[in-house]
Amino acid sequence: MNQPYHAVAAWRGAGEAGDAAAAIAALSPNVTLISPITEQFTFHGHQQVRDLLEVALAAIDGITYTDQVAEGRTVALFYEAQVGDRRLYEAQRLRLDADGLITEITLFVRPLPALTRLMTKLGPELARRNKQPGLARLIPLAAGMLHSMANTGERQIMPRAAPR
């Protein structure tokens, strides 16, 4: 199959520019985005994905796509960025519809402290947008504890188990 990948190029450019509106233009109206943070929810349609992208692109700095692998209507993208004081690496599996628009996005983030830092930044704002102010106040506490544990593990505990 000869797939053009125009929407993928637009998605990449929008991510690097931090432009949520341009990213939405690359998506199918019935797009689904699968969260890298929890299996408990996904984002459906332009409005939910736009809300997430606006918050995420404000929290993540310096997105630079490094690799793209494609086969038919499935594309894997990889980028590097910064979230707060942590380096973040993300893999994205994109599935395209018959028109070449992105219809499904599955995100994978590493290392764990970057993911937990991202959670502390995204969670409260998404809760506010969903009119859940109490949850917006709770998330930084819970996510902050997770981030502290992940950060301590990565910086102080896991280096002791590194190959020698």
N, C-alpha and C positions, 0 to 999 in steps of 0.2 A: 504494500500500500504506500502511495506517495503522499505523505502528510505535510502540509505547509508550515505548521507551528507558528503562525503569525500571532496568535493569542499568547503563546508562551513568551515570545519576544516582548510583547507589550507588557505582560505580567512582570517580567524581569526588569524592564526599564522603569516601570512604576515603583517596584520595590526599591530599587537603587535610588530613585528620586524621592522616595517617601510620599508618594502621591496615591492616596487611597482611591480617589475618583477614577484615576486612569487604570488602576488595578481592576476595579469593578467592570470597566468596559471590556476586559478580556474574559469575563466570566459569563457562563450560561445563566439565564434568569433563575433556573432551578438548581444552582450550585449548592454543594454541600461541602463544608469545611470541617474536618475532624480534628479536634483539639489535641495538641501535644501534651497538655497538662493533665487531662482526665478523660476517661472513657465515658463519663457520666453525661456528656452532652456534645452535640455537634451544632454547627451554625448552618442555617438553611436560608437560601435566597439572598438576593442582593442586599437587603436592608440589614439583616443580621451579620452578614459577612462584612459589609461596609463599617458597621459599628466596631467590630473586632479589628479590622484593618486600621481604622483611624486611631484607635488606642494603641495597637501594637506598633505602628509606624512612628508614633510619637515617642514610644519607649525604647525602640531599637535604633541605634545609631550606626551609620556607615555600612549599610548592607552592600556587600560586594559578592556577586555571583561568581563562582569559580569553576563550576562544572555543569554540564548538561548531558544526559544520556537519554536517548529516545528509541522507542520501538513501537511502531504503529501509533495508536492513540494513547500511549502511556509515556510520560516524560518524568524523569527524575532530575531535580535541580538541587544544587548545593550552594550554600552561601556562608560567608563569615561576616560577623558584625560585632557590635558592642552593646551590652545592656548594663547600664551603670558601670561598675568597676570590673565587670566580667566579660571575657571573650565568649561569644556565642557562635555555635556552628549549627546550621539547620539543614536538614534534608527535606525536600518536598516531593511527594508523589502526586503528579497531576494526571488526571484522566480527562480526555477530550471527547466532546460529543461529535456527531457526524458533520457539524458545521465548523469544527476546529476550535470551538470555545471550550474553556475549562469548565468541566461539570462537577469534578470532585477534587478536593485538595486534602491530602493527609500530611500532617506535619510531624517531624521528629527533631527534637532539640537535644543538644549535648553541650557541655557537661552538665551534670545535675545542678551545681550551684548557679549556672546561668539560667536554667529552667526555673529554679525556685526564685531567683531574682526577678525574672520576667513575671512570675505569678504575683509577686508583691506589687508590681507596677500595673498589670492588666486587671487583676481581680477587682480592686476597689472601684475603678472607673467603669468597668462593665456592670458591676452591681448598681452604681449610681444611675447609669443609663437605663437599667431595668427597674428603676424606682424602688430600690432596696437599700435605703441609707443605713439601716442597722447592719446589714451584711457588709456594706462597704467599709464600715468601721471594724468589723470582726476579721475580715480577710487579711489585713496587714498583720494582725497579731498571729494568726495561725500560720500564714505563709512566712512571716518573719521567723518563727520558731523552726519551720522546715528549712528555711534558707540558712539559718545559723548552724543547724546540724549538718546539712550538706556541705557548707563551706568549711566547717571544722574538719569533717571527714576528708575532704579533698586536700586541704592544706596541711593538716597535722597527722592524720591517722594513715591514710592510704599511701603516702610516700614511703612509709616504713615497710610496706609490703611490696614495693616496686622490685622488679627483677634486678639482680646484682651481677 
